[in-house]
Amino acid sequence: MDKDKNKFSPGPASSFAGKQSDNGVTIAAVAYDTEALASTAFGKMNPYQHGVLPVLVVIQNDSKKAIKLERMEVQYIAADRDKIEPTSPREVPRLRAPKRPNMHGTPLPGMGGRNKNPLGGAEIEGRAFAAKMLPPGESAYGFFYFQTGHRGGAKLYLKGMEEAASGKELYYFEIPLDAH
């Protein structure tokens, strides 16, 4: 069995179109709003088809100081300036997508087969952003999940990162999210 079959590696933050740098820290973000993008990270599961927009965040620390990420706040800002907080990866499988009509040919409950939770895969939590500290020269990546549709003009807003030694907060980051 191939151990790297489920390996997901997005590459360095500097390689992305949607990125911002400040004081040696580069943050990139990409909305995974297409089948092709979703398949690279989630296999056959596409969270966006079920009302959840995964946004990949890659943080590269090229500064000489460790960065604390435990108080980092992330918001999806829609083109109309609506601010959407991320949904916890543990909550994503509990979300209910819009109900589809019963196509099993029987009106009796429980007779049409079991509906598997489409958001119940281990990839949701396994691919979530989890880093709390970022040493110099290192990078971290993962997904934040938002209950929203995605259109051009949206941005990802990040704040609350600080230098570990001094506690000095880094400037906020606002990264444009192109619609694909």
C-alpha positions in Angstrom: 0.0 0.0 0.0 1.3 3.4 -0.9 1.8 5.6 2.2 2.0 8.8 0.2 -1.3 8.1 -1.6 -3.2 10.6 0.7 -0.2 13.0 1.1 -1.2 16.6 0.4 1.6 19.1 -0.1 0.6 22.5 -1.5 4.1 24.0 -2.1 5.6 27.2 -0.7 3.5 30.3 0.0 5.6 32.3 -2.5 4.4 30.1 -5.3 0.7 31.2 -5.0 -0.9 34.1 -6.8 -3.0 35.2 -3.8 -0.4 36.1 -1.1 0.9 38.9 1.1 4.3 39.4 2.8 5.3 41.4 5.8 8.5 41.4 7.8 9.7 38.0 6.4 6.3 36.3 6.8 4.4 35.3 3.7 0.8 34.1 3.8 -1.0 32.6 0.8 -4.6 31.6 0.5 -6.7 29.7 -2.1 -10.4 29.0 -2.1 -11.0 25.3 -3.0 -14.2 26.0 -4.9 -13.8 23.6 -7.9 -13.9 19.8 -8.3 -10.3 19.8 -9.6 -8.9 21.7 -6.6 -11.0 19.7 -4.1 -9.8 16.4 -5.5 -6.1 17.3 -4.8 -6.8 17.7 -1.1 -10.0 15.7 -0.3 -10.0 12.9 -3.0 -13.6 12.1 -4.1 -15.1 14.3 -1.4 -15.9 17.9 -2.4 -16.9 19.9 0.7 -17.9 22.9 -1.5 -20.7 20.8 -3.1 -22.1 20.4 0.4 -22.1 24.1 1.4 -18.6 24.3 3.0 -15.9 26.4 1.3 -12.4 25.1 2.2 -9.7 27.8 2.1 -6.1 26.7 2.1 -3.7 28.9 4.1 0.0 28.5 3.7 2.3 30.5 6.1 6.0 30.7 5.4 8.2 32.2 8.2 11.4 33.6 6.6 12.0 35.9 9.5 14.6 35.2 12.2 11.9 35.0 14.9 9.4 32.3 15.9 5.8 33.3 15.3 3.0 32.3 17.7 -0.2 31.3 15.8 -2.4 30.2 18.7 -4.4 33.5 18.8 -4.6 33.9 15.1 -8.1 34.9 13.9 -9.3 34.2 10.4 -12.3 35.7 8.6 -13.7 35.2 5.1 -14.8 38.7 3.9 -17.3 38.4 1.0 -17.3 41.0 -1.8 -20.3 42.6 -0.1 -18.2 43.0 3.0 -20.1 40.3 5.0 -17.7 38.7 7.5 -17.9 35.0 8.0 -16.1 33.2 10.8 -14.6 29.7 10.1 -16.5 26.6 11.2 -14.5 24.2 13.5 -13.3 21.2 11.6 -15.1 19.0 14.2 -18.4 20.7 13.4 -18.1 20.4 9.6 -19.4 16.7 9.5 -22.4 17.8 11.6 -23.5 20.4 9.1 -26.5 19.5 7.0 -26.4 20.3 3.4 -29.7 21.2 1.7 -32.1 18.2 1.7 -32.3 16.4 -1.6 -35.5 14.6 -2.6 -35.9 10.9 -1.9 -34.9 9.1 -5.1 -34.8 5.6 -3.7 -38.3 4.8 -5.0 -39.9 4.1 -1.6 -41.7 6.6 0.6 -41.0 4.5 3.7 -38.3 5.9 6.0 -35.3 3.7 6.4 -36.1 1.6 3.3 -34.1 3.6 0.8 -30.7 2.7 2.2 -28.3 4.5 4.4 -27.2 8.0 3.6 -23.5 8.3 4.3 -22.4 11.7 5.6 -20.6 13.3 2.7 -18.5 15.5 5.0 -17.7 12.7 7.4 -14.3 11.8 6.0 -11.1 12.0 8.1 -9.7 14.5 5.6 -11.7 17.4 7.0 -10.0 17.3 10.4 -6.8 15.9 9.1 -6.3 18.8 6.6 -7.4 21.6 9.0 -4.9 24.3 9.9 -3.5 23.3 13.3 -0.1 24.9 13.8 0.3 26.9 17.1 3.9 28.0 16.6 6.0 28.6 13.5 9.8 28.5 13.9 12.1 30.6 11.7 12.6 29.1 8.2 9.5 26.8 8.6 6.1 26.8 7.0 2.7 25.5 7.9 -0.5 24.9 6.0 -4.0 23.7 6.4 -7.6 24.5 5.7 -10.2 26.8 7.3 -13.8 25.9 6.5 -16.5 28.5 5.9 -20.2 28.1 5.3 -20.6 30.3 2.3 -20.7 30.4 -1.4 -17.6 31.9 -3.1 -17.5 34.7 -5.6 -14.8 37.0 -7.0 -13.9 40.0 -4.8 -13.7 38.0 -1.6 -10.7 38.2 0.8 -9.3 36.2 3.7 -8.4 38.4 6.7 -5.9 37.1 9.3 -4.7 38.8 12.4 -3.5 37.9 15.9 -0.1 36.4 15.0 2.7 37.5 17.2 6.4 37.2 17.6 7.0 34.5 20.3 9.8 36.2 22.2 8.4 39.8 22.3 4.7 39.2 22.0 4.6 42.0 19.4 1.7 41.4 17.1 2.3 41.2 13.4 0.5 43.4 11.0 -2.8 41.9 9.7 -2.9 40.1 6.4 -5.7 40.6 3.8 -5.4 38.2 0.9 -7.6 38.3 -2.2 -9.4 35.1 -3.0 -10.0 34.6 -6.7 -13.0 32.7 -7.9 -12.1 29.8 -10.2 
